[in-house]
């Protein structure tokens, strides 16, 4: 089977990182060769960009934010994701290009045409094979994020911002229902994990059958 890119998306506090870890552990038990990564910060350069952006106390231009995430993604695609896919690995990423459409597009107000051009440049046309959106009502997500340690500058956004972001993700699910799957994220992490595993293993089983 060729390598596959699986991405987890969701507004802050939706549990993506936890679900990625649990999914990777399960897939490895099933003998899949799995690489886990994240955006921003999936490469050495990306980690420095992430630290500079998320921990800064100065005002950040929305345009600079858009381009910084694009730079991180270009490095990520060229030096981690594509090489891993070429080796036949399953790459699971906590966020990818859909996050730019939702956060910088809907959240910051950039036109879709601009955002899509930046995404295409950064990804060199690479799209996920499967995306799981962990959907959580904004009030619950904000409550969860507020209880986390190590919050960053994105955690200070208001509810209206996150409503725009969530709605943008749901719009993607309507446009690309085969790739972009929505799962409720208000249940226990074990219940969510079971749904995620069923979805991913079902997808990978179909891909294996095609080969």
C-alpha positions in Angstrom: 0.0 0.0 0.0 1.2 3.5 -0.8 1.8 5.9 2.0 -1.3 7.8 3.3 -1.7 11.2 4.8 -4.3 11.4 7.6 -5.0 14.7 9.3 -6.8 15.6 12.4 -8.5 19.0 12.6 -10.6 20.9 15.1 -10.8 24.1 17.0 -8.4 24.5 20.0 -9.5 22.3 22.8 -11.1 19.6 20.7 -8.6 16.9 21.7 -6.7 16.4 18.5 -3.3 15.7 20.1 -4.7 13.1 22.4 -6.6 11.3 19.6 -3.6 11.4 17.4 -1.5 9.7 20.1 -4.1 7.1 20.8 -4.7 6.4 17.1 -1.0 6.0 16.3 -0.6 3.5 19.2 -3.6 1.4 17.9 -2.3 1.5 14.3 1.1 0.4 15.4 -0.4 -2.6 17.2 -2.0 -3.5 13.9 1.4 -3.4 12.2 1.1 -0.2 10.3 4.2 1.9 10.0 3.1 5.3 11.4 4.7 8.7 11.7 3.0 11.4 13.8 3.6 15.1 13.3 2.0 18.5 13.8 1.6 22.0 12.4 3.1 24.3 13.1 6.3 22.5 14.4 6.7 19.3 12.5 10.3 19.9 11.6 13.3 21.5 13.4 12.7 24.7 11.5 9.0 24.5 12.2 9.5 24.1 15.9 11.5 27.4 15.9 8.8 29.1 13.9 6.1 27.7 16.2 8.0 29.0 19.3 8.6 32.4 17.7 5.0 32.8 16.6 3.0 31.3 19.5 5.1 32.7 22.4 5.7 36.2 21.1 4.2 39.1 23.1 4.2 41.5 20.2 1.3 42.1 17.8 1.5 39.8 14.8 0.3 41.0 11.4 -2.5 38.7 10.0 -0.5 38.6 6.7 2.7 37.6 8.6 0.7 34.9 10.4 -0.6 33.5 7.1 2.8 33.4 5.5 4.6 32.0 8.6 2.2 29.0 8.6 2.8 28.6 4.9 6.6 28.6 5.4 6.2 26.0 8.2 4.0 23.8 5.9 6.4 24.0 2.9 9.3 22.8 5.1 7.0 20.1 6.6 5.9 18.8 3.2 9.3 18.7 1.6 11.3 17.3 4.4 9.0 15.1 6.5 5.6 14.3 4.9 6.5 13.5 1.3 9.6 11.5 2.2 7.6 9.5 4.7 4.8 8.9 2.2 7.4 7.8 -0.4 8.5 5.2 2.1 5.0 3.8 2.3 4.3 5.1 5.8 1.1 6.3 7.3 1.6 10.0 8.3 -0.8 11.4 10.9 -0.7 15.1 11.3 -2.2 17.3 14.0 -3.5 20.0 11.6 -2.6 20.6 7.9 -3.8 22.9 5.1 -7.5 22.9 6.1 -6.5 24.8 9.3 -5.2 27.7 7.1 -8.5 27.9 5.3 -10.4 27.9 8.6 -8.1 30.0 10.8 -6.5 32.5 8.5 -9.3 32.4 5.9 -12.5 32.5 7.9 -10.9 33.5 11.2 -8.7 36.4 10.0 -10.9 37.3 7.0 -8.5 36.6 4.1 -10.3 36.0 0.7 -10.6 32.3 -0.2 -8.7 32.9 -3.4 -5.7 34.3 -1.6 -5.8 31.5 1.0 -6.1 28.8 -1.6 -3.1 30.2 -3.6 -1.0 30.3 -0.4 -2.0 26.7 0.4 -1.2 25.4 -3.0 2.2 27.0 -3.0 3.0 25.6 0.5 1.7 22.1 -0.1 2.9 21.8 -3.7 -0.5 20.3 -4.4 -0.4 17.6 -1.6 -3.8 16.9 0.0 -4.7 14.6 2.8 -6.1 11.2 1.9 -8.4 11.4 4.9 -9.2 14.2 7.3 -11.1 13.8 10.6 -12.6 17.0 12.1 -13.3 16.6 15.8 -16.3 18.9 16.2 -16.8 20.5 19.5 -19.2 23.4 20.4 -17.2 26.6 20.9 -18.2 27.1 24.5 -16.9 23.7 25.4 -13.7 24.1 23.5 -12.9 27.4 25.1 -13.6 25.9 28.5 -11.2 23.0 27.8 -8.5 25.3 26.4 -8.7 27.5 29.5 -7.9 24.5 31.7 -4.8 23.6 29.8 -1.3 24.4 30.9 1.1 26.2 28.5 -1.6 28.2 26.6 -0.4 30.3 23.6 -1.4 33.4 21.9 -4.1 31.6 19.8 -5.9 30.7 23.0 -6.8 34.3 23.6 -9.2 34.6 20.6 -12.8 35.2 21.4 -15.8 33.0 20.8 -16.8 34.8 17.6 -13.4 34.0 16.1 -13.8 30.3 16.9 -17.4 30.2 15.6 -16.1 31.4 12.2 -13.3 28.8 12.3 -15.7 26.0 13.2 -18.2 27.0 10.5 -15.4 27.1 7.9 -14.4 23.5 8.8 -18.0 22.4 8.5 -18.2 24.0 5.0 -15.2 21.9 4.0 -17.1 18.8 5.1 -20.0 19.7 2.7 -17.6 20.3 -0.2 -15.5 17.2 0.3 -17.5 14.6 2.1 -15.4 11.7 0.9 -12.2 13.0 2.4 -13.4 15.2 5.2 -15.2 13.4 8.0 -16.9 15.0 11.0 -16.9 13.3 14.4 -18.5 14.7 17.6 -15.9 15.5 20.1 -17.9 16.1 23.3 -17.9 12.4 24.3 -15.3 10.7 26.4 -11.9 10.3 24.8 -12.3 6.5 24.8 -15.6 6.8 22.8 -14.1 9.3 20.4 -11.0 7.0 20.0 -13.3 4.1 19.1 -15.0 6.2 16.4 -11.7 7.4 15.0 -10.2 3.9 14.9 -13.2 2.5 13.1 -13.1 5.3 10.5 -9.3 5.1 9.9 -9.0 1.3 9.9 -12.0 1.1 7.5 -10.3 3.6 5.2 -7.0 1.8 5.3 -8.6 -1.6 4.8 -10.2 -0.3 1.6 -6.9 1.1 0.4 -5.2 -2.2 1.0 -7.9 -4.1 -0.9 -7.4 -1.8 -3.9 -3.7 -2.5 -4.1 
